[in-house]
Amino acid sequence: MALYVKDSEVDAMASRLAEIRKISKTEALRQALRRELAEQENAPSRIDEARTFIRALNAGRDKSKTPPLTKDFIDSLYE
């Protein structure tokens, strides 16, 4: 199946990469797409990023200054 690049900027980037690496434009695009796919597939999910962020926040807070979570406190949130 053929891939037609209609965007002149994309064509120029593929040509430049192919020229630098001394490979065909097809091979340059193949390598670039493989690299991008591998990066995206190995990237942490949004959930993993959120968990890491929350752990960092919790590690930096002073737990002795946090009031205990009581029924009265929870009830006050809904008043």
One Martini backbone bead per residue (centre of mass of N, CA, C, O) as a GRO file, in nm:
protein
   79
    1MET     BB    1   0.098   0.036   0.022
    2ALA     BB    2   0.062   0.365  -0.023
    3LEU     BB    3   0.237   0.677   0.062
    4TYR     BB    4   0.122   1.008   0.056
    5VAL     BB    5   0.291   1.313   0.067
    6LYS     BB    6   0.137   1.642   0.091
    7ASP     BB    7   0.350   1.766   0.278
    8SER     BB    8   0.626   1.962   0.240
    9GLU     BB    9   0.750   1.949   0.525
   10VAL     BB   10   0.756   1.643   0.557
   11ASP     BB   11   0.921   1.586   0.305
   12ALA     BB   12   1.170   1.752   0.396
   13MET     BB   13   1.228   1.592   0.656
   14ALA     BB   14   1.267   1.318   0.522
   15SER     BB   15   1.497   1.405   0.337
   16ARG     BB   16   1.693   1.500   0.556
   17LEU     BB   17   1.713   1.235   0.715
   18ALA     BB   18   1.807   1.064   0.478
   19GLU     BB   19   2.064   1.226   0.424
   20ILE     BB   20   2.203   1.199   0.699
   21ARG     BB   21   2.172   0.863   0.700
   22LYS     BB   22   2.184   0.732   0.417
   23ILE     BB   23   1.875   0.696   0.326
   24SER     BB   24   1.568   0.643   0.270
   25LYS     BB   25   1.262   0.776   0.316
   26THR     BB   26   1.127   0.521   0.408
   27GLU     BB   27   1.335   0.449   0.629
   28ALA     BB   28   1.312   0.711   0.787
   29LEU     BB   29   1.011   0.678   0.859
   30ARG     BB   30   1.029   0.404   0.995
   31GLN     BB   31   1.223   0.487   1.224
   32ALA     BB   32   1.056   0.720   1.337
   33LEU     BB   33   0.799   0.554   1.399
   34ARG     BB   34   0.925   0.343   1.583
   35ARG     BB   35   1.032   0.540   1.796
   36GLU     BB   36   0.758   0.669   1.868
   37LEU     BB   37   0.608   0.411   1.947
   38ALA     BB   38   0.800   0.322   2.173
   39GLU     BB   39   0.766   0.575   2.344
   40GLN     BB   40   0.454   0.555   2.382
   41GLU     BB   41   0.445   0.258   2.499
   42ASN     BB   42   0.660   0.343   2.747
   43ALA     BB   43   0.484   0.538   2.862
   44PRO     BB   44   0.333   0.670   3.108
   45SER     BB   45   0.052   0.694   3.246
   46ARG     BB   46  -0.163   0.908   3.388
   47ILE     BB   47  -0.189   0.743   3.646
   48ASP     BB   48   0.112   0.718   3.709
   49GLU     BB   49   0.165   1.023   3.723
   50ALA     BB   50  -0.035   1.080   3.954
   51ARG     BB   51   0.089   0.895   4.165
   52THR     BB   52   0.365   1.031   4.172
   53PHE     BB   53   0.262   1.310   4.253
   54ILE     BB   54   0.122   1.228   4.520
   55ARG     BB   55   0.371   1.108   4.656
   56ALA     BB   56   0.532   1.373   4.655
   57LEU     BB   57   0.335   1.534   4.824
   58ASN     BB   58   0.331   1.343   5.073
   59ALA     BB   59   0.644   1.356   5.132
   60GLY     BB   60   0.635   1.690   5.182
   61ARG     BB   61   0.454   1.663   5.423
   62ASP     BB   62   0.328   1.746   5.745
   63LYS     BB   63   0.159   1.520   5.941
   64SER     BB   64   0.140   1.680   6.220
   65LYS     BB   65  -0.050   1.919   6.076
   66THR     BB   66  -0.269   1.712   6.036
   67PRO     BB   67  -0.576   1.661   6.082
   68PRO     BB   68  -0.800   1.461   6.180
   69LEU     BB   69  -1.030   1.229   6.053
   70THR     BB   70  -1.356   1.312   6.113
   71LYS     BB   71  -1.689   1.321   6.129
   72ASP     BB   72  -1.715   1.626   6.175
   73PHE     BB   73  -1.548   1.711   5.933
   74ILE     BB   74  -1.712   1.570   5.713
   75ASP     BB   75  -1.981   1.711   5.781
   76SER     BB   76  -1.872   2.006   5.724
   77LEU     BB   77  -1.854   1.969   5.408
   78TYR     BB   78  -2.194   1.950   5.382
   79GLU     BB   79  -2.289   2.250   5.500
   0.00000   0.00000   0.00000
